[in-house]
Amino acid sequence: MDTNTVTNLVLGIDTGGTYTDGVLLEYESRRVLANHKSLTTKRDFAIGIEEVIEGIHIEDPSAIRMVSVSTTLATNAIAEGKGKRVALFLIGYDPDLLSRFQLDGRLATPNFYFFDGGHDLYGREKKPLDLPGILAKVVEIKDKVDAIAISAYFSPLNPEHENRVYKAISSVCDLPLVLGHQLSTKLGSVERATTAALNASLLAVLHDFIIAVRRAMEKRQIDAPLMVVRGDGTLMSDEFAARTPVETIHSGPAASAIGGRFLSRRDDALIVDVGGTTTDIALIVDGQVTVSEEGATVSNYKTSVKAANLLSIALGGDSHISLGHDNEILLGPERVTPLAYLAWSYPQVHRQLKALALRSWSQATPDWLEYWFLLRDPADLGALHSTREQVLVALLRDGPRAVPDILKELKLLHTAQVGVPDLFRQEIVGRAGLTSTDLMHIEGRYDVWDAEASALAWKVFCQFQFRDPDEVRQEVWTHASEMIVHTILTFLAERPLQLGDRQRCLDGVDSDMARWFFYNSLYRVHPHLDTSIRLTQPIIGIGAPAGIFLPPVAEALHTELLLPEHHQVANAVGAIAGSVMVEEELLIYPQLSHSGLEVFGYYVQAHDERFEFEELADALAHARSLSQQRALGAALRSGASNPQVTVEELTDGLDTYRIRAKAIGNPRLTR
Amino acid sequence: MELERIDTKRAYDLIRERITTLQLAPGAVIDEQELAASLDMGLAPVREALKLLVHDGLVLITPRHGILVSDLNIPDLDQLSEMRLALEGLSARLAAQRATADEVVILEALRREQAQTPADDSHRQFAIDHKFHEAIARAAHNKYLAESLERLFGLSQRLWYLALPHLGFLPTAVEKHVDLVEAIQARDAERAEAIMREHVAEFYDQVRQILAKEESSD
């Protein structure tokens, strides 16, 4: 490295579903100096991050100016129900209305309570606040929950009740409190309540995560600001992230998109990130990831969090290849460890596969290709829940075992009877099987583990179906690219297309036109009608398997496929390539007489502050300059260098306006 | 304070708790490395936190003996009680004059919680008592007063833990709180101040007796 020039080094880390990636990047030249991959440890993400920080080659830790992480932690914690216990206080909400529209199941916590209070559409108090009732409830439940979320009706227009409740509750207990109006200026009351509840349930999770990353940095003597990627790909400071963990929803895929753009230097493209577990699709327009304005949805919870608009399917390099009930070939949705890797780690698996390939047809069934193995040894067998779990762990201590073998030992007939989901969830026992990673080994396109083991397993898999291995392999790739094309199509068209049996459709048994159009465009079967689907933007491929999965996809969509250098770790690059962004939104609405007929003037509601004006023009002007100042100040505090502010005016109708100031700048890297 | 690193804040809270609950005894030597390891945290946040605790008067950094937990003794107790008596009295007086309706609701809720909590659950009683004093200080609407009281409270909390094995929670304290809330509600500043002074004096008298007994039996 040329030591005469000043280099700004930055470290980007992405914790994905399968791998945790790290890159060391020279910021100005966009040069990737080093990268490292380690397995994501879902039970504690910090372990994988520590491994990456320890494993990456860093000559001079003191030259690192920034560390930035994107994480699926929040999304995963929500999906797996691993957040903390939350009480949600709904002030001025109508319980009957909520249950009539069955909205109460969408609040992200079963512990919600209704109280009098709240404001109306014009910020006027609807009902006096029932503070004694609220405090009595707090005293009753405070030992049974980990955090309290508070959402009052129309609080973005008038947060007075939320603020009073905050002061009162924090006087009687030490639980973390989350206020709806601080997370969203949107008026949708259910989404705001859900967002507040999710945020409260994630506070401790993200807090612990940030402290773990900081500790790992300190071990390597890295003393630099820590940033966290938001769901729209922009960056926020760790301190801000610890307070608003919901904003990290979708941060992983958003970072991939940003990284793809950064490496390819293209401002308009479709980003397809093929990971180990999932394939994520996002769109870059004018250099920005498109965000869904209406708010992100996670595990059926609709939130008011602005996040990247994306579509994700359970298809990746480690998707399990198996046979379905009608002997059809299935790809995914579960992710398993490739056999090539298992046999490479445990030579006895190689020998067993060799023996299996010599067995007669009836004795070499595909279920012998699924193995269970010990990922880590629980030091104390007694800590396991059931004796079944203890027996299984003891059995696997001697090495991986094929599933039929395990069933025989346990004297069971079917895997469903084993009943040890906790062992998989806690990453004590892992599952291995045939994956597309094995096919890549067979074809010599990827060659790090035991390719011969993959070939043996594939032979068994195909022989069982009396089919030619090459033909079946081709079918798997066709199936994968069809899945991805279908996802791209439904993502961009923003409407679902249910796929059916391809042959039935092309033969005319299935009369659905949309499906016929789809299949005919992919496989050109009609003698007289040529249909095709053309993507007008290039595809940027990200992730190690992208080079294998995506060429047929680009071909089918008549577009160019770009695989920029280091696209394998573009997700981690994206964690540092994002801009620092702060948004400040103020609401302006009329001050009405009690009858509602007369307008006295206008309020400018700036989070907790409110200003009164007689004329609308003055109110708007004040809101513009105030939002601009605040956005600029906050961006500078968050570590943006020379942030640029844009101010936007939107109307909600009903004489109500929003002024939105956005301050964006590159991260400040100088000390 | 807003931009303080979150790990520093956590280290501060954890170490402060260890000191006030006497897990780190008065006068004990602090080994930064050991402390960081036992908190499962990095060295940097622990160092920052210790500096903040010096400011609170709970930790001493000396050139010759390194880092120490501040000592505690009877003269300390006397000086502390003088200050708290005066300031808590003032706090109650101002609260009676200035408390908002919401603040009276808060005091009432704390008083009720205290009445519902078993008298022999001394840790919880103490925690509620702390909240009660904080709430009154907040109702006094003087931030310097509130800050001074919080600092003094942190120091006297150690005395309470020292005396705890010999001290049941003062049953009269609960009654005192009832009277105090009533006085504040009635805007009776004189009475609020008198009750508060009596309540605080009683606490220190008990602690003083226990500590004196301890010292003479040593």
Interface residues (C-beta under 8 A of the other chain):
Chain A: L131 P132 L135 A136 V138 V139 R164 K167 A168 S171 V172 C173 H207 I210 I211 R214 R215 E218 K219 D223 D238 E239 A242 R637
Chain B: L3 E4 R5 I6 D7 R10 D40 M41 G42 L43 A44 P45 D102 V105 I106 E108 A109 L110 R112 E113 Q116 K131 E134 A135 R138
